């Protein structure tokens, strides 16, 4: 078996893992993690037969790898202060699963064992499957004679277990199918991509995730700033950004128009109403998040070094917020992965976690250098601002580090930016 066959098989296995059945469980998270774990195990068994030692050593030099390894070390140390060791072991198992996958995708992408087209195709197919499942549920609602409203938003979550996860993963993956269309340069695929992009934004409006509206807004601002910067540089060519207008701006407007004529504008699902609710201090979701954040910050201020133990915030938080909750619903996560890591594992794990993401962004900015832009590839780099922004917003408002759907997205992003050499785009 050659290294390329192993790499292709591994990425296909990750793709298949996303769509494993739940086997009756409420949340499919455990079965997807199982799929990732089995994929990792089989890949490691085959590595000695088709990977050179020099390729492994090259991978181990990655700062991305080392910062996450450092994060793991301090997470293990935090177990000394854990309330429940079993919960720590469960969370560490998830962390080690991601770490194993991280090593493998770095190995395959840094050593160019997989083609960019193949990887973009896998991401695009996963996007279309999730989009189709969600829109089919929307079709069933409208077919039954109901006018779509906010109460149905959670019913169009598709295969995913949560509408916010689906929304973030859809927006995150959208640029990759656009990149594939740019590379293929086929008129029929251009049409398909425009339709998919329009349907993605329409589905995002149906899901009514406020974090996604924030992600779209911030992405458009950064894209505009980037285009303005390039406009005054010698690297800029208007024809090179036409795909951003065709596959991002136009679909946003097209989906918005269709969405507005299919809903009751007075309902909460209306985009304007959802955006206005972000600053509504009386909104229950906003109040709960503020409660979670303040409780985490207060705990961190008193326990900055070790924390309550990896995987134990769900237990410690009950003690901290129980007096302010009016129901039996308790916070399973802090809804901010940075705060949760700090509260659970202390400042050193937090810093390693932060620098892990900085090291990923550093790879992206290397590809954004002037030399690279002069190769006329800046359209691809601008498109990749969307997953960067989406994941950053999700890290601060939700908990993507524990959700395999978003873990898959992050692994794909890491692979793509390492494959972005001038002969690949």
N, C-alpha and C positions, 0 to 999 in steps of 0.2 A: 504493500500500500504506500502510495506517495503522500507527501505532506499536504498537497493540494486536495487530494481526496479526503484526507482526515479533516482538513479545515472546512471544506464544503459540507461534509457530513455533520460536523459539530454545529455549524450555524443552522443547518436544517433541523437538527435535533432540538435546538433552542426554540426555533419557530414552531415545531410540532408541540412542544411542551406548553406553549401558550394556550393551545386549544384542546388540551386533555380534558376529559369529562370530570365533573366534580365528585362523582360517585356518591351522590346524596348529601354532600356537605353544603352548608349555607354559603361558605366562602371558598372559592376554588384555589385560594392562595397556597394551601398545603400541597395540592396535587401538582401545581406548576413548579413549586420548589422541588418536589420529588422528581419531576421531569428534568429540571436543571441538574440536580444532583446525579442522577443516572447518566445524563449526557457527559458531565464532568468526569465521572468515574471511568466510563468507557474510553473517553479521550485520553486520560492519563495512562490507562493500560496500553494504549497503542503508541504513545509518544516515543518510547524507547526504540520502536521499530522503524520510525520514519522521520524523526526530528534529530538534527545534529546538535551536539553539545554547544557549539558556537552560537546557534540560533537561540538556545535557551539562555545562555549567558548574556546575549544581546538584549533579550527581553527583560532580564532581571536588573538591568541598568536603568530601567524606566523610573523616573520620579513618581509617576502615577502609581506604580506597583509599591514603591517603598513607603509612600505616605499612607497608603491604605494598610500596609503591614504594621506601621507604627500605630495607627488607629486601633488595630486588633490587639496589639500588645497592651495598650493602656485600658482597653475594654476588658481584657482578661483580669488585669490588676484590680479593676473596679469591683470584681466579684467578691473581694474581701469585705466589702460593705453591703453586699446584696441581702435584701430581705428574704428573697426566695431564690435559691440556687437553681431550681428547676427552670424558672423563667429565664434566668441568665443563660442556661445551657441551650434553651430553645432559641433565644435570640442569637447566640453565638453560632449556632448551627446555620442560621440564615446568613449571618455575616460571612462565615467560612464558605458557604455555597457561592455567594457573590464573589468572594476573593478568588476562589478557584476559577470561576468563569472569567473574571478579570484577567487573570494570568493567561488563560487560554486565548482570549480574544486579542490580547497584546501580542502573544506569541505568533498568532496567525496573521495579524494585520501588520505589525512592525516588520515582519520578515516577508511580507507580500506573498503569502501562501493562498490568498483568496482574491478574486477580482472584484473591483468596485461594482461592476455591473451586476454580478451575482448577488452581492450583498444588498444593493439597492432594490433588486427584484424581490428578495425575501421580505424586506421591510415593507415594500409596496403591497405585496400580496397580503401580508398580515393586516395592513391598513384597510384594504378593500374588504376583507372578511369581516373585520369588526364594524366597519361602516355599514356593510350590507345587513348584518344581524340587527343593528340598531334601527336602521330605516325600515326593516321588515316589521319590527314591533310598532313603529310609527304608523305603517300602513294598516296593521291590524286594528289599531285604535281608531283611525279615521274610517276604516271600512265598517266598523261597528256603528258608525253614525255620530261619533263624539267629536266636538270641536276641541282641538288640542289646547291644553292649558297647563299651568305649572304643576298641577297635581299628577300629571302623567309623565313629567320629566324623568322621574326615577324609573319609569317603566320602559324607557327606551335606552337602557344601559347596555343592551346587546349581550354579548357573551361575558363581558366584564361584570364583576360583582358590585360595582359602584359607579355612579354616573360621573363623578369628578375624576376618577381614574381613567374612564373611557375618554372623557373630554380632553384631558391632558395628553393622553397617549395619541389621540387622533391628531391634534395640532402639532405635537412633537414629530410625528412621522410624515406629515404632509410634505415638507420640503424635499424628502428623499425621493418621492415619486416624481416630483418636478425635476430634480437632478437627473433622474433616469430618463425622463423625456428629453431633456437637453442633450444628453449623451447619445440617445438613440437617433434623434433627428428624423422622426417619422411623423408625417402629417396626421395619420390616423391615431397614433399614440398621443399626439398633441391634443386632439379632440377628446380622447378618453381622459387625459389628465385634467383638462379644463372641467369636464363633467364631474370627475371625482373631487376636484378641489372645491367646486361649487357645492356639491353634496356634503362635503366635510363641514364647511362653514354653516350650511343649513342645519346639519345635525348638531353642531355646537350651539346654535341658537335654540334648538329644541331642548338640549340638555341644560341650558340656562345656568351654567357654572360661572359664578362671578370671577373666580380666579382666572378662567379662560378669557373673559372679556378684558381683564387687566393684562393678561399675557399678550393678547392681540394688539391692544392699544400701545403697550410698551414696545412691542416688536415693530409696529409701524413707525413709531417715533425714531427708534434706532436705525431702521432701514432708511428713513428719510435723512437722518443725520449722515449716515454712511454715503448715501447717494450725493448729498450736498458736498461732502468732503471730496469724493471722487470727481465731482463736476469741476472742481477747481484744480484738479491734478491732471497730469499728462496721461494718466492711465485710463481716463474715462472715455467710453464710447457708448452713445445712447442706445445703439442697437443691441449692446450686450446686456441691457437691463430690461429689454422688452418682455422677457419671460416673467419677471417679477410683476409687471403690470398685468400681463395676461392671466397668470396662474395664481396670483395673490389678490391684487387690488380688485380686478374685475369680478372674480368669484365672491369676494366679500360683499360687493354691492349687489350682485345678482341674487345671492342667497338671502340678503337682507330684504330685497324687494319681494321675493316669493314668500318669505317667512311672514312678512307684515300682512299679506293678503290672505293668510291661512289661519291666523289666530285672532282672538279677541284682544284688541289693543289695551283694554282696561285690565286685563289679567296680569298677574305677577310675572308670567313668563315673558312678557314684553321686554325687549332689550333695555329700553329706557328705564323701566321700573326696576329691573334687576340691578342696573348700574347705580341708580339712585340709592338703592338699599345698602350699598357698600358702606356709605357714610351714616347709615341709620343706627344710632346708638341703642335704639330699642329693639333692633332685629335680634332674634334669639340666637342665631348662629354667630353673629358678630359679638354678642355679649359673652357667649360661651368661649369663643376663641380668646377674647381679651382676658377672661378669667384664667384660661389655661396658660396664657403667656405670662401673666403677672405672677401666678403661683410658681411657675418654673423659674422665673427670674429671682423671686424671693428665696427660693430654695438654693439656687446657684450662689447667691450672695453669701449664704451661710455655710455652704458646702462646696467650695470651688475646686478642690483638688481630686477627690475620688468620686463623689456623687453617691447616688443610692444604689448603684450596681447596674450593669448593663441588662436591659430587658425588664427592669423593675420600676420604671416610671409609672406604668399602669397601676401598680400597687400603691406606690408612695403618693401619687396624685389624689387618690381617694381621700386620704387623710387631710390633704391640703385644701381641697375644694368642696368637700362634702357639705359644709355648712351653707354654701352658696348655690347648691343645685336643688332644683325644685322637683326632681323626679329621681327614679332609680337608675337613670342613665349616668354612667361615670366615664371619664375620659380614658380611652384606651391608648391614645397618643397625645402628645403635646401640640399637635398640628403645627409643628415647626421642628424640622429635623435637627437644626443647629442647636436649638434650646434643649431638645430632648437628649441629644448626645452629651451636651455639657452637664445637664442635670444628672444623667445616669453614670457617666464615666469620667467626668472631671475636665479640667482645663486642657490637659495635655492631649487627651483623646479628641477634644473639641478642635484644638489647633491642627492636629493631624488630619482630621476630617475636613476642615476648611482648606488646608493646603492640598489635599487630594483633589478637590474641585478646581483650585487655582492651577494645579499642574495640568489638568485637562484643558482648561481655558488657555493655558500657555501654549499648548500644542496647536490649538486653533489659531491663536494670534501669530504664531510662527508662519502658518500658512497664509496669514493676512499681511505679510510683509510687502514692502514696495516691490521687491524683486518678483514676488509671486503675483501681485496684482498686474504687473506689466506683461505677464503671460496671458492677460485677458480672462482670468478665471475668477474675477471678483464677484460675479453674479452668484456663483455657487457659495462663496464665502458669506455673502450677504444673506442668502437663504438660510444658512446655518445659524444665523442670529435667532431665528424663531425657536428651534429646540433649546438653545442656550437660555433664552428668556423664559420659555415655558417651564423648563426644569427648575430654574432658579426661583420662580414664583411658587411652584409646587413645593419646593423645599421649605419655603417660608410660611406657607399656608396649609400644607397637608403633610403627608408622611410617605413620600415616594421611596425612601430607602428601605421600607419594609414590604413594598408592593411589587411582586414579580413582573407585572406589566410594565411598570416604570423602570425596573431594573433592566429588563430586556431593552427598552428604549435607550437607556444610558450606555449599555454595552454596545449597541449598534452605533451610537454616536461616536464612542471612543474608537471603534473599528474604522468608521468612515474617515475621521480626521487623520488617522494614521495612514490611510490609503491614499490620501489626497496629495499625490505627487504630480508634478506638471505633466507627466506622460499618462496620467490616469483621468484627467478631467477634460 
